[in-house]
Amino acid sequence: MSRRNSMPAPPWSARMQSAGEVLQAYLSVETKLKHDLDAAQRLGQPESVTALMGKIAAAKLQTDAARETMWIIRREEFSK
């Protein structure tokens, strides 16, 4: 049950489920990189911090693209 009114969420199509799995994978990578960045900052490793910030920026772009893909699929499915 994921809605406030205790109704189950509507089932997702196969395309939406696949897009959701891709988004979840990118979010996991982004989260791991942020944890690595925190550790590098605590350890005082400026080269690692710089590299990780670039990787986080790239991961954020991928996450945003996956999120947009889900919105596109949603619009296509609801316009039918």
C-alpha positions as protocol buffer text, in pm:
chain_id: "A"
residue {
  index: 1
  type: MET
  ca { x: 0 y: 0 z: 0 }
}
residue {
  index: 2
  type: SER
  ca { x: 167 y: 315 z: -112 }
}
residue {
  index: 3
  type: ARG
  ca { x: -107 y: 576 z: -131 }
}
residue {
  index: 4
  type: ARG
  ca { x: -246 y: 787 z: 149 }
}
residue {
  index: 5
  type: ASN
  ca { x: -596 y: 649 z: 105 }
}
residue {
  index: 6
  type: SER
  ca { x: -465 y: 293 z: 154 }
}
residue {
  index: 7
  type: MET
  ca { x: -540 y: 201 z: -205 }
}
residue {
  index: 8
  type: PRO
  ca { x: -272 y: -5 z: -377 }
}
residue {
  index: 9
  type: ALA
  ca { x: -78 y: 170 z: -650 }
}
residue {
  index: 10
  type: PRO
  ca { x: -195 y: 84 z: -1000 }
}
residue {
  index: 11
  type: PRO
  ca { x: 14 y: -188 z: -1164 }
}
residue {
  index: 12
  type: TRP
  ca { x: 292 y: -66 z: -1389 }
}
residue {
  index: 13
  type: SER
  ca { x: 339 y: -178 z: -1744 }
}
residue {
  index: 14
  type: ALA
  ca { x: 646 y: -380 z: -1836 }
}
residue {
  index: 15
  type: ARG
  ca { x: 805 y: -70 z: -1991 }
}
residue {
  index: 16
  type: MET
  ca { x: 745 y: 135 z: -1679 }
}
residue {
  index: 17
  type: GLN
  ca { x: 881 y: -142 z: -1455 }
}
residue {
  index: 18
  type: SER
  ca { x: 1198 y: -163 z: -1664 }
}
residue {
  index: 19
  type: ALA
  ca { x: 1241 y: 213 z: -1657 }
}
residue {
  index: 20
  type: GLY
  ca { x: 1186 y: 210 z: -1281 }
}
residue {
  index: 21
  type: GLU
  ca { x: 1454 y: -54 z: -1235 }
}
residue {
  index: 22
  type: VAL
  ca { x: 1699 y: 151 z: -1442 }
}
residue {
  index: 23
  type: LEU
  ca { x: 1618 y: 462 z: -1238 }
}
residue {
  index: 24
  type: GLN
  ca { x: 1666 y: 270 z: -913 }
}
residue {
  index: 25
  type: ALA
  ca { x: 2006 y: 144 z: -1033 }
}
residue {
  index: 26
  type: TYR
  ca { x: 2121 y: 496 z: -1121 }
}
residue {
  index: 27
  type: LEU
  ca { x: 1996 y: 629 z: -787 }
}
residue {
  index: 28
  type: SER
  ca { x: 2194 y: 356 z: -609 }
}
residue {
  index: 29
  type: VAL
  ca { x: 2510 y: 448 z: -797 }
}
residue {
  index: 30
  type: GLU
  ca { x: 2459 y: 817 z: -724 }
}
residue {
  index: 31
  type: THR
  ca { x: 2405 y: 744 z: -354 }
}
residue {
  index: 32
  type: LYS
  ca { x: 2717 y: 528 z: -334 }
}
residue {
  index: 33
  type: LEU
  ca { x: 2925 y: 797 z: -502 }
}
residue {
  index: 34
  type: LYS
  ca { x: 2795 y: 1057 z: -254 }
}
residue {
  index: 35
  type: HIS
  ca { x: 2895 y: 831 z: 36 }
}
residue {
  index: 36
  type: ASP
  ca { x: 3240 y: 788 z: -122 }
}
residue {
  index: 37
  type: LEU
  ca { x: 3264 y: 1166 z: -159 }
}
residue {
  index: 38
  type: ASP
  ca { x: 3184 y: 1215 z: 209 }
}
residue {
  index: 39
  type: ALA
  ca { x: 3454 y: 964 z: 302 }
}
residue {
  index: 40
  type: ALA
  ca { x: 3711 y: 1130 z: 73 }
}
residue {
  index: 41
  type: GLN
  ca { x: 3630 y: 1470 z: 224 }
}
residue {
  index: 42
  type: ARG
  ca { x: 3669 y: 1336 z: 578 }
}
residue {
  index: 43
  type: LEU
  ca { x: 4004 y: 1177 z: 487 }
}
residue {
  index: 44
  type: GLY
  ca { x: 4127 y: 1495 z: 321 }
}
residue {
  index: 45
  type: GLN
  ca { x: 4181 y: 1354 z: -29 }
}
residue {
  index: 46
  type: PRO
  ca { x: 4131 y: 1651 z: -265 }
}
residue {
  index: 47
  type: GLU
  ca { x: 4212 y: 1455 z: -583 }
}
residue {
  index: 48
  type: SER
  ca { x: 3952 y: 1193 z: -497 }
}
residue {
  index: 49
  type: VAL
  ca { x: 3699 y: 1463 z: -411 }
}
residue {
  index: 50
  type: THR
  ca { x: 3746 y: 1626 z: -751 }
}
residue {
  index: 51
  type: ALA
  ca { x: 3715 y: 1295 z: -936 }
}
residue {
  index: 52
  type: LEU
  ca { x: 3408 y: 1192 z: -738 }
}
residue {
  index: 53
  type: MET
  ca { x: 3237 y: 1525 z: -800 }
}
residue {
  index: 54
  type: GLY
  ca { x: 3274 y: 1466 z: -1175 }
}
residue {
  index: 55
  type: LYS
  ca { x: 3137 y: 1114 z: -1141 }
}
residue {
  index: 56
  type: ILE
  ca { x: 2844 y: 1239 z: -933 }
}
residue {
  index: 57
  type: ALA
  ca { x: 2763 y: 1500 z: -1197 }
}
residue {
  index: 58
  type: ALA
  ca { x: 2761 y: 1230 z: -1466 }
}
residue {
  index: 59
  type: ALA
  ca { x: 2549 y: 999 z: -1250 }
}
residue {
  index: 60
  type: LYS
  ca { x: 2304 y: 1284 z: -1185 }
}
residue {
  index: 61
  type: LEU
  ca { x: 2264 y: 1337 z: -1560 }
}
residue {
  index: 62
  type: GLN
  ca { x: 2191 y: 966 z: -1605 }
}
residue {
  index: 63
  type: THR
  ca { x: 1945 y: 970 z: -1316 }
}
residue {
  index: 64
  type: ASP
  ca { x: 1767 y: 1273 z: -1459 }
}
residue {
  index: 65
  type: ALA
  ca { x: 1749 y: 1107 z: -1801 }
}
residue {
  index: 66
  type: ALA
  ca { x: 1603 y: 789 z: -1650 }
}
residue {
  index: 67
  type: ARG
  ca { x: 1348 y: 995 z: -1455 }
}
residue {
  index: 68
  type: GLU
  ca { x: 1250 y: 1180 z: -1774 }
}
residue {
  index: 69
  type: THR
  ca { x: 1214 y: 848 z: -1955 }
}
residue {
  index: 70
  type: MET
  ca { x: 967 y: 735 z: -1691 }
}
residue {
  index: 71
  type: TRP
  ca { x: 764 y: 1055 z: -1737 }
}
residue {
  index: 72
  type: ILE
  ca { x: 761 y: 1006 z: -2114 }
}
residue {
  index: 73
  type: ILE
  ca { x: 638 y: 648 z: -2075 }
}
residue {
  index: 74
  type: ARG
  ca { x: 375 y: 763 z: -1827 }
}
residue {
  index: 75
  type: ARG
  ca { x: 248 y: 1031 z: -2065 }
}
residue {
  index: 76
  type: GLU
  ca { x: 237 y: 781 z: -2353 }
}
residue {
  index: 77
  type: GLU
  ca { x: 47 y: 523 z: -2149 }
}
residue {
  index: 78
  type: PHE
  ca { x: -209 y: 768 z: -2010 }
}
residue {
  index: 79
  type: SER
  ca { x: -272 y: 930 z: -2350 }
}
residue {
  index: 80
  type: LYS
  ca { x: -393 y: 600 z: -2498 }
}
